[in-house]
């Protein structure tokens, strides 16, 4: 009993702390209760909207097309107003400008999954929506300048040139000399140092830190005058006046998804090292420029100089005449400071005189009254001291408790393949745009002679070998149909690098990159089993233009997809084992507890991870013996968190789309989509698959009587499916 009470208290405390640090939901533009939409917007592939503003000459007549990226606490209007200063130059040079609200700012939808990579891909999508051509220029200021580094990493092939103006720096970029970055960091105001530390080391506390009243939060968010020069303050007052008169505020939808998210992304752990960037213009067909003020306090020039030295292809310009963010300097500033000091001195002297008079007056009071009054004052003073001390102790205990709970839920780092202490690399791998590696295995006929290229996506606790082994059951059919097959380890599985930012969208884009690296052409087929089948929904959403056909075999379902009727999904959910239901609840509602839940010893964790026999049909139990330790590599070579646990969090988390809202990717019948499902599947209820098929009439649904979850592993059943004329499996490819 004591054990259960202890765990119950811990969970209650953890949930309480979690809720205390959670930000309110953003007020999405155009939704009930949200701000109105006043700007044109483009719809991105993941369903988000990006607001933009155009200026300059028309797109059709433009000699150069420039995308402007605004800074911290700013909007598309801030950058665009700069172009109004020199309209004759804009006209003469034939410049077209487009500025956009970064995700969460102004009228652009928030992106809770925002990363350095995602914002670069947003810019690429914006350019494509507006028809800016294969090449365009980018220009960014402050935190918008930091975004330009991401463009140079992830979309260098789309850039004609880049300009970075006083770009924000991440003091923890590994390429910066420790002494130099530390010196620059400690030049910031103490309260700003703390705000940056929180954003870096405990990003989950960023909202709480910048809204609590116990300690000073970000000086930048508070717009403290101490961080600006006199020149800056004059410019800011003018900008504030203009914004109040003509511009919608940057934080229309809330501060968390704009200001706080900026801090977490800008100061967080980046997926790449800035100093490792390669020259995007080796043939001098473009250039990259940094403009920096030498007295900038917010963005120290010393760090920019270091970056420019490490990247010699950068054209570095340091403005020694202006102080965009410097402290007041010169004779006037010194005189002003002297006046302030003089006034402070006069005030202190006045206070000293008042104290002397008070002391003399007290000497005339009787000893008894004096002692009584002194006792009361002393008691009240002690009480105030105790209250202040108690307040500080409470805050320290809360922070200690929050940090302790946080570390208790943190998984160990994965053992990356090919790194010291990590597993060896045995399979061929490709390098993705974000620097991760994806391991793969090929089978069937050669790519050159193939009539169809098929990408296989493995399921939960599997690897590339498991899907590929199925193709070995019918080699004659594969040869006859001229099929080229490639299977890959999903991120974190087998020998593929983990992806801590994995989403349904990111894995679809990984598949697209794999196809491009292997030269599979503009169209290819995808086939996924179980969790891999769920991945195929992401492909149908994000890369439908690349698909020639798709097959989903017993695809995992998310019981929280909004398209399901509540009674149907509840019934299917309650059909799972009680310990599995708890695991899915944790993955959906408190994903940050997934590692802890599946490794603690107090309660039964995931039945799927433990391979409890109760979750399989009788047919499945017979087939499990095929997958032995001796015949297959371990899917969790690099650890369970970035493979099994990440699968649970992504599969049963909050999706960016509902599969039941998908449109037919083959409206002209140039391809087809098929679902194969066993009617005795315990893991994936057939009732939910039937409903999906009803909601999406373009789906070809095949339900196999008497089959469980792993029916694909039965050689006879596999061959029967291949040889069937009307409802064949590979025939659909």
C-alpha positions in Angstrom: 0.0 0.0 0.0 2.8 2.4 1.0 4.5 1.7 -2.4 1.4 2.5 -4.3 0.7 5.7 -2.3 4.3 6.8 -2.9 4.0 6.3 -6.7 0.6 7.9 -6.7 2.0 11.0 -4.9 4.9 11.1 -7.3 2.7 10.9 -10.4 0.3 13.5 -8.9 3.2 15.8 -8.1 4.8 15.3 -11.6 1.5 16.0 -13.3 0.9 19.1 -11.1 4.4 20.5 -11.9 3.8 19.7 -15.6 0.5 21.6 -15.7 2.1 24.5 -13.9 4.7 25.0 -16.6 2.4 24.5 -19.5 1.6 27.6 -21.6 -2.0 28.4 -22.5 -3.0 27.3 -26.1 -2.4 30.0 -28.7 -5.2 32.0 -30.2 -5.0 30.9 -33.8 -5.9 33.5 -36.3 -9.2 32.9 -38.0 -10.5 30.5 -35.4 -13.4 31.2 -32.9 -12.0 33.6 -30.3 -8.8 34.2 -32.3 -7.7 37.3 -34.1 -9.0 38.1 -37.6 -7.1 37.4 -40.7 -6.1 40.6 -42.6 -3.1 39.4 -44.7 -2.8 37.0 -47.6 -1.6 33.5 -46.5 -0.2 30.4 -48.1 -1.1 26.9 -47.0 1.9 24.6 -46.2 2.1 20.9 -46.7 1.4 20.2 -43.0 -1.8 22.3 -43.0 -0.3 25.4 -41.4 -0.8 28.9 -42.9 2.0 31.4 -43.4 1.0 35.2 -43.7 3.1 37.3 -46.1 3.4 40.8 -47.5 4.7 41.9 -50.9 6.5 45.1 -52.0 8.6 46.5 -54.8 8.2 45.7 -58.5 5.9 42.9 -59.7 7.1 39.3 -59.6 6.9 39.0 -63.4 9.2 42.0 -64.1 11.6 41.6 -61.1 15.3 41.2 -61.7 15.8 39.8 -58.2 13.4 38.2 -55.8 14.2 38.6 -52.1 12.6 36.9 -49.1 12.9 39.0 -45.9 13.0 37.3 -42.5 12.0 39.5 -39.4 13.7 39.4 -36.0 12.6 38.8 -32.4 9.2 40.4 -31.3 8.7 41.7 -34.9 6.4 40.9 -37.9 6.5 41.0 -41.6 5.8 44.7 -41.5 9.0 45.5 -39.6 11.3 44.2 -42.3 9.1 45.5 -45.1 9.1 49.1 -43.7 12.9 49.2 -44.3 12.4 48.9 -48.1 10.1 52.0 -48.0 13.2 54.1 -47.2 14.7 53.8 -50.7 11.8 53.3 -53.1 13.7 54.8 -56.0 16.6 52.3 -55.5 14.1 49.4 -55.3 12.5 50.5 -58.6 15.8 51.1 -60.3 17.2 47.7 -59.5 14.0 45.9 -60.2 13.6 44.3 -56.8 10.6 42.2 -55.6 10.3 41.7 -51.8 8.2 39.4 -49.8 8.2 39.3 -46.0 6.4 36.8 -43.9 5.4 36.3 -40.3 7.5 33.5 -38.9 5.5 30.7 -37.3 3.5 31.9 -34.2 4.2 35.5 -35.0 1.6 37.9 -36.4 -0.9 36.0 -38.5 1.1 32.9 -39.3 0.0 29.7 -37.6 2.2 28.4 -34.7 4.5 25.4 -35.3 5.0 23.5 -32.0 7.5 21.3 -33.8 9.6 24.3 -35.0 13.2 23.6 -35.6 16.1 25.3 -37.5 15.3 22.9 -40.3 11.5 23.4 -40.4 11.7 27.2 -40.8 14.1 26.8 -43.8 11.6 24.4 -45.4 8.8 26.8 -44.7 10.7 29.5 -46.7 11.2 27.0 -49.6 7.5 26.3 -49.6 6.6 30.0 -49.6 8.9 30.6 -52.5 7.3 27.7 -54.5 3.7 28.9 -53.6 4.6 32.4 -54.9 6.4 31.1 -58.0 9.7 32.8 -57.2 11.6 30.3 -59.4 14.4 27.9 -58.7 16.6 30.6 -57.1 15.9 33.5 -54.8 17.7 35.7 -52.3 17.2 35.7 -48.5 17.8 38.5 -46.0 17.3 38.3 -42.3 17.8 40.5 -39.2 18.7 39.4 -35.7 16.9 36.1 -35.0 15.7 36.3 -38.6 19.4 36.4 -39.5 19.9 33.2 -37.5 17.2 31.6 -39.8 19.4 32.4 -42.8 22.1 30.0 -41.5 19.4 27.3 -41.6 18.7 28.2 -45.2 22.4 27.9 -46.0 22.3 24.4 -44.4 19.1 22.9 -45.7 18.2 24.7 -48.9 21.5 26.0 -50.4 20.5 24.8 -53.8 17.6 27.3 -53.8 19.6 30.4 -52.9 20.9 33.0 -55.3 22.5 35.0 -52.4 22.1 35.7 -48.7 22.5 38.7 -46.4 22.6 38.4 -42.6 22.1 41.5 -40.6 23.3 41.5 -36.9 22.3 37.8 -36.7 21.6 36.4 -33.3 24.1 33.9 -32.0 23.8 30.7 -30.0 26.5 30.9 -27.3 26.5 27.1 -27.2 27.4 26.5 -30.8 30.3 24.0 -30.6 32.5 25.8 -33.1 32.8 28.9 -31.0 35.9 29.1 -28.7 34.7 28.5 -25.2 36.5 31.5 -23.7 35.2 33.9 -26.4 31.6 32.7 -26.1 31.7 32.8 -22.3 33.1 36.3 -22.3 30.3 37.5 -24.7 27.7 35.7 -22.7 28.7 37.3 -19.4 28.4 40.7 -21.0 24.6 40.3 -21.1 22.5 41.5 -18.2 22.3 39.0 -15.4 18.6 38.5 -15.9 19.1 37.9 -19.6 21.8 35.3 -18.8 19.3 33.4 -16.7 16.6 33.6 -19.4 19.1 32.2 -21.9 20.2 29.4 -19.5 16.6 28.3 -19.0 15.9 28.3 -22.8 19.0 26.2 -23.3 19.1 23.7 -20.5 15.4 23.5 -19.4 13.4 24.7 -22.4 10.3 23.1 -20.8 10.5 25.9 -18.1 10.7 28.8 -20.6 7.1 29.8 -20.4 7.1 29.6 -16.6 10.3 31.5 -16.2 9.2 34.4 -18.4 5.7 34.7 -16.7 6.6 34.1 -13.0 6.9 37.1 -10.7 9.6 35.8 -8.3 12.7 36.7 -10.3 13.4 39.1 -13.2 12.8 37.3 -16.5 14.1 38.1 -20.0 15.2 41.7 -20.3 14.7 41.4 -24.1 11.0 40.5 -23.8 10.5 43.2 -21.1 12.2 45.7 -23.5 14.4 47.0 -20.6 16.0 50.3 -21.7 19.3 49.1 -20.3 19.9 46.8 -23.2 19.6 49.6 -25.8 21.7 52.6 -26.7 20.3 56.1 -26.8 20.1 55.8 -30.5 18.2 52.5 -30.2 15.7 54.0 -27.8 14.9 56.8 -30.2 14.4 54.3 -33.1 12.3 52.0 -30.9 10.0 54.8 -29.8 9.3 55.6 -33.4 8.8 52.0 -34.3 6.4 51.4 -31.3 4.4 54.5 -32.4 4.2 53.2 -36.0 3.2 49.7 -34.8 0.5 51.1 -32.6 -0.9 53.1 -35.5 -0.6 50.7 -38.4 0.8 47.3 -37.5 -0.8 44.4 -35.7 1.2 43.2 -32.7 3.8 40.4 -33.1 2.2 38.4 -30.3 -1.4 38.4 -31.5 -1.7 34.7 -30.9 0.2 34.6 -27.6 3.8 35.0 -26.4 4.7 31.3 -26.0 4.6 30.3 -29.7 6.3 33.5 -30.8 8.8 35.0 -28.3 9.3 31.9 -26.0 9.6 29.5 -28.9 12.1 31.8 -30.5 14.3 31.6 -27.4 14.0 27.8 -27.2 14.9 27.3 -30.9 17.5 30.0 -31.2 19.4 29.0 -28.0 18.6 25.3 -28.1 20.6 22.3 -29.3 21.0 22.7 -33.1 21.0 19.8 -35.5 24.2 21.1 -37.2 27.4 22.9 -36.4 27.4 26.3 -38.0 31.2 26.2 -38.5 30.8 23.1 -40.6 28.8 24.8 -43.3 30.2 24.5 -46.8 30.3 27.4 -49.3 27.0 27.3 -51.1 28.5 29.2 -54.0 31.8 27.4 -54.9 31.6 28.8 -58.5 31.1 32.4 -57.3 27.6 32.3 -58.7 26.3 34.0 -55.5 27.6 35.4 -52.2 26.9 35.6 -48.5 27.2 38.8 -46.4 27.1 39.6 -42.7 26.5 43.1 -41.6 27.3 43.9 -38.0 27.6 46.9 -35.7 30.8 47.0 -33.6 29.1 48.3 -30.5 26.1 45.9 -30.6 25.5 44.7 -27.0 22.7 42.2 -27.9 24.8 40.5 -30.5 28.5 40.8 -29.7 30.7 41.6 -32.7 33.5 39.4 -31.4 31.5 36.2 -32.1 30.6 37.4 -35.6 34.3 38.0 -36.4 35.1 34.5 -35.2 32.4 33.0 -37.5 33.7 35.1 -40.5 37.2 33.9 -39.8 36.1 30.2 -39.7 34.0 30.6 -42.9 36.3 32.5 -45.3 33.7 32.5 -48.0 31.6 34.9 -45.9 31.8 38.6 -46.8 32.0 40.3 -43.4 31.2 44.0 -43.0 31.5 45.7 -39.6 29.8 49.1 -39.2 32.0 51.2 -36.9 29.9 54.4 -37.3 26.5 53.2 -36.0 25.6 51.5 -32.7 22.5 49.4 -33.4 22.5 48.0 -29.9 25.3 49.7 -28.1 25.3 51.5 -24.8 25.3 55.4 -24.7 28.8 56.8 -25.3 30.4 60.2 -25.7 30.3 63.6 -23.9 26.5 64.0 -23.7 26.0 60.6 -22.3 28.7 61.2 -19.7 27.2 64.5 -18.6 23.8 62.9 -18.4 25.2 60.1 -16.2 27.0 62.7 -14.0 23.6 64.5 -13.4 22.0 61.2 -12.4 24.9 60.5 -10.0 24.5 64.0 -8.5 20.8 63.6 -8.0 21.4 60.2 -6.4 24.0 61.7 -4.0 21.6 64.5 -3.0 18.8 61.9 -2.3 21.1 59.8 -0.1 22.2 62.9 1.9 18.5 63.9 2.5 17.8 60.4 3.8 20.8 60.6 6.2 19.6 63.9 7.6 16.1 62.5 8.1 17.5 59.5 10.0 19.5 61.8 12.3 16.4 63.8 13.2 14.4 60.7 13.9 17.1 59.3 16.1 17.2 62.5 18.3 13.4 62.5 18.6 13.4 59.0 19.9 15.8 59.9 22.7 13.1 62.0 24.3 10.7 59.1 24.6 10.4 57.1 27.9 12.5 54.0 28.2 9.5 51.7 28.6 7.8 53.0 25.5 11.0 52.9 23.6 11.6 49.3 24.6 8.1 48.3 23.7 8.3 50.0 20.3 11.7 48.6 19.7 10.4 45.1 20.4 7.5 45.5 18.0 9.7 46.8 15.3 12.2 44.1 15.9 9.5 41.4 15.8 8.0 42.8 12.6 11.4 43.0 11.0 12.1 39.4 11.9 8.6 38.4 10.6 9.3 40.1 7.3 12.8 38.4 7.1 11.1 35.1 7.7 8.5 35.7 5.1 11.1 36.7 2.5 13.2 33.7 3.4 10.2 31.4 3.2 9.3 32.8 -0.2 12.9 32.1 -1.5 13.0 28.6 0.0 9.6 27.8 -1.6 10.9 28.9 -5.0 14.1 27.0 -4.6 12.3 23.9 -3.5 9.9 24.2 -6.4 12.7 24.6 -8.9 14.6 21.7 -7.3 11.6 19.5 -7.4 10.8 20.4 -11.0 14.4 19.8 -12.1 14.5 16.5 -10.1 11.3 15.3 -11.6 12.6 16.3 -15.1 15.8 14.4 -14.8 14.0 11.3 -13.5 12.0 11.2 -16.7 15.0 11.8 -19.0 16.2 8.8 -21.1 19.9 8.1 -21.5 21.5 9.3 -24.7 21.3 6.9 -27.6 24.4 4.9 -28.6 24.8 6.2 -32.2 26.1 3.7 -34.7 29.7 4.4 -35.8 30.5 6.7 -32.8 32.9 5.7 -29.9 31.1 3.2 -27.8 28.3 2.8 -30.3 27.4 -0.2 -32.5 29.4 -0.7 -35.7 28.0 0.2 -39.1 27.5 -2.8 -41.4 24.8 -1.6 -43.8 25.0 1.0 -46.6 23.6 4.4 -45.5 22.7 7.7 -47.0 23.2 11.1 -45.5 20.1 13.3 -45.2 20.0 17.0 -45.4 19.9 17.5 -41.6 23.1 15.4 -41.3 21.4 12.2 -40.1 22.2 8.8 -41.7 19.6 6.3 -42.9 20.5 2.6 -43.3 18.9 0.6 -46.1 18.9 -2.8 -47.8 18.1 -3.6 -51.4 16.6 -6.7 -53.1 14.9 -7.8 -56.3 16.0 -6.8 -59.8 18.5 -4.0 -60.4 17.3 -0.4 -60.3 18.1 0.1 -63.9 16.0 -2.8 -65.2 13.1 -2.5 -62.6 9.6 -2.0 -63.8 8.6 -0.8 -60.4 10.5 0.6 -57.4 9.0 -0.2 -54.0 10.1 1.3 -50.6 9.2 -1.0 -47.7 8.6 0.4 -44.2 9.0 -1.9 -41.2 6.8 -2.0 -38.1 7.2 -1.7 -34.3 10.3 -3.4 -32.9 11.5 -4.4 -36.4 14.2 -3.5 -38.8 14.8 -3.3 -42.5 15.7 -7.0 -42.6 12.2 -8.1 -41.4 10.4 -6.5 -44.3 13.0 -7.6 -46.8 12.9 -11.2 -45.6 9.2 -11.4 -46.7 10.3 -10.7 -50.3 12.5 -13.8 -50.2 9.4 -15.9 -50.0 8.4 -15.3 -53.6 11.7 -14.6 -55.5 10.2 -15.9 -58.8 7.2 -13.5 -58.6 9.6 -10.6 -57.9 11.8 -11.5 -60.8 8.8 -12.0 -63.1 7.3 -8.6 -62.3 10.6 -6.8 -62.4 10.5 -5.4 -58.9 13.2 -3.4 -57.2 12.8 -3.4 -53.4 14.5 -1.2 -50.8 13.8 -1.4 -47.1 15.3 1.0 -44.5 15.7 1.3 -40.8 13.3 4.0 -39.5 15.1 6.7 -37.4 16.4 5.3 -34.2 16.0 1.7 -35.3 18.8 -0.6 -36.4 21.6 1.4 -37.9 19.7 4.6 -38.7 20.5 7.7 -36.7 17.8 8.8 -34.2 15.6 11.8 -35.0 14.5 13.5 -31.7 12.3 15.8 -33.8 10.5 12.9 -35.5 6.9 13.6 -36.7 4.6 12.0 -39.2 5.8 14.6 -41.7 9.6 14.2 -41.1 9.5 10.4 -41.8 7.7 11.0 -45.0 10.3 13.5 -46.1 13.0 11.0 -45.1 11.4 8.5 -47.5 11.4 11.1 -50.2 15.1 11.9 -49.6 15.9 8.1 -49.7 14.2 7.8 -53.0 16.1 10.8 -54.5 19.5 9.5 -53.2 18.9 6.1 -54.8 17.6 7.6 -58.0 14.2 5.9 -57.9 12.7 8.5 -60.2 9.8 11.0 -59.8 7.3 8.2 -58.8 7.7 5.2 -56.6 5.6 2.8 -54.5 5.4 2.5 -50.7 4.4 -0.4 -48.6 4.2 -0.4 -44.8 3.4 -2.9 -42.1 1.8 -2.1 -38.7 3.6 1.1 -37.5 5.2 1.2 -40.9 1.7 1.2 -42.4 0.9 4.2 -40.3 3.9 5.9 -41.8 2.3 5.5 -45.3 -0.5 7.8 -44.2 2.1 10.5 -43.7 3.4 9.8 -47.3 -0.2 10.2 -48.6 -0.4 13.5 -46.8 3.0 15.1 -47.4 4.4 13.5 -50.6 1.4 12.3 -52.6 2.9 13.8 -55.8 5.8 11.3 -55.5 3.7 8.1 -55.1 2.8 5.6 -57.9 0.8 3.5 -55.4 0.6 2.6 -51.7 -0.2 -0.5 -49.6 -0.9 -0.5 -45.9 -0.7 -3.9 -44.1 -2.5 -4.0 -40.7 -1.6 -0.3 -40.2 -1.5 0.9 -36.6 -4.3 3.3 -35.7 -4.3 6.3 -33.3 -7.4 6.0 -31.1 -7.4 9.8 -30.8 -7.8 10.6 -34.5 -10.7 13.1 -34.5 -12.4 11.4 -37.4 -13.4 8.3 -35.4 -16.8 8.2 -33.7 -16.2 8.4 -30.0 -18.1 5.2 -29.2 -16.3 3.2 -31.9 -12.7 4.3 -30.9 -13.6 3.9 -27.1 -14.8 0.4 -27.7 -11.7 -0.5 -29.7 -9.4 1.2 -27.1 -11.1 -0.7 -24.2 -10.5 -3.9 -26.1 -6.7 -3.5 -25.4 -5.1 -5.0 -22.3 -5.3 -2.6 -19.2 -1.5 -2.1 -19.1 -1.5 -1.3 -22.8 -4.2 1.2 -22.4 -2.1 3.0 -19.7 0.9 3.0 -21.9 -1.1 4.6 -24.8 -2.6 7.2 -22.4 0.9 8.2 -21.2 2.2 8.4 -24.8 -0.8 10.6 -25.8 -1.3 12.8 -22.8 2.1 13.0 -21.1 4.7 11.9 -23.8 7.5 13.3 -21.6 6.7 10.4 -19.1 7.0 7.7 -21.8 10.5 6.7 -21.0 9.9 6.6 -17.2 6.6 4.7 -17.6 8.2 2.0 -19.7 11.3 1.5 -17.5 9.8 1.9 -14.0 9.1 -1.3 -11.9 6.0 -0.2 -10.0 3.3 -0.9 -12.6 3.2 -3.1 -15.7 4.4 -1.1 -18.7 3.8 -1.7 -22.4 2.5 -5.1 -23.3 3.8 -4.6 -26.9 7.3 -3.9 -25.8 7.2 -6.9 -23.4 5.6 -9.1 -26.2 3.0 -10.3 -23.8 1.3 -13.3 -25.4 -2.2 -11.9 -24.7 -1.8 -9.2 -27.3 -1.4 -11.8 -30.1 -3.8 -14.1 -31.8 -3.1 -17.9 -31.8 -1.9 -17.6 -35.4 0.5 -14.7 -34.4 2.0 -16.7 -31.6 3.0 -19.5 -34.0 4.6 -16.9 -36.3 6.6 -15.1 -33.7 9.1 -18.0 -33.6 10.3 -16.9 -37.0 11.8 -13.8 -35.6 14.6 -15.1 -33.4 17.6 -13.4 -31.8 20.0 -15.5 -33.9 18.5 -14.6 -37.3 18.0 -10.9 -37.1 19.8 -7.8 -35.9 18.4 -6.1 -32.8 16.1 -3.2 -33.6 17.1 -1.4 -30.4 20.9 -1.4 -31.0 21.0 2.3 -30.2 18.6 2.1 -27.2 14.9 1.7 -26.7 13.9 5.4 -26.3 14.6 6.6 -29.8 13.1 3.5 -31.3 10.3 1.9 -29.4 9.4 4.8 -27.1 9.6 7.4 -29.8 7.3 5.2 -32.0 4.7 5.2 -29.3 4.9 9.0 -28.8 4.6 9.7 -32.5 2.0 7.1 -33.4 -0.3 7.9 -30.5 0.5 11.6 -30.0 -1.3 14.6 -31.4 -1.1 14.4 -35.2 -0.9 17.4 -37.5 -3.6 15.9 -39.7 -6.4 13.3 -39.6 -6.0 10.5 -42.2 -9.8 10.6 -42.6 -9.5 14.1 -44.1 -7.1 13.0 -46.8 -7.9 13.5 -50.5 -7.6 10.9 -53.2 -3.9 11.1 -54.4 -4.9 9.4 -57.6 -8.0 11.2 -58.9 -7.4 10.0 -62.5 -6.9 6.4 -61.4 -3.2 6.5 -62.3 -2.5 4.7 -59.1 -4.3 3.0 -56.1 -4.1 2.7 -52.3 -4.8 -0.6 -50.5 -5.4 -1.7 -46.9 -5.0 -5.3 -45.9 -6.3 -6.3 -42.5 -6.9 -9.5 -40.5 -10.3 -9.8 -38.9 -8.8 -11.4 -35.8 -6.1 -8.8 -35.2 -5.9 -8.0 -31.5 -3.3 -5.2 -31.8 -5.1 -3.3 -34.6 -8.9 -3.6 -34.4 -10.5 -4.3 -37.8 -13.5 -2.2 -36.8 -11.4 1.0 -37.1 -9.9 0.0 -40.4 -13.4 -0.7 -41.8 -14.5 2.8 -40.7 -11.5 4.4 -42.4 -12.3 2.6 -45.6 -15.9 3.8 -45.4 -14.8 7.5 -44.9 -12.2 7.2 -47.8 -14.1 5.5 -50.6 -11.0 5.6 -52.8 -9.3 3.1 -50.5 -9.3 -0.6 -51.7 -10.0 -2.5 -48.5 -9.3 -6.2 -48.1 -10.2 -8.0 -44.9 -8.8 -11.5 -44.4 -11.0 -13.9 -42.4 -9.2 -15.8 -39.6 -6.0 -13.7 -39.9 -4.2 -12.0 -37.1 -1.8 -9.1 -37.1 1.2 -11.0 -38.7 -0.6 -12.8 -41.5 1.9 -11.4 -44.0 4.5 -13.8 -42.6 2.6 -16.9 -43.7 4.3 -18.2 -46.9 1.1 -19.8 -48.1 -0.9 -16.7 -47.4 1.7 -14.4 -49.0 1.8 -16.5 -52.1 -2.0 -16.7 -52.3 -2.1 -12.9 -52.2 0.5 -12.7 -54.9 -1.2 -15.1 -57.2 -4.8 -13.9 -56.8 -6.0 -12.2 -60.0 -8.5 -9.7 -58.8 -7.3 -8.8 -55.3 -3.6 -9.6 -55.7 -1.0 -7.9 -53.5 2.0 -7.2 -55.7 -0.2 -7.1 -58.7 -1.3 -3.6 -57.5 2.2 -2.4 -58.1 
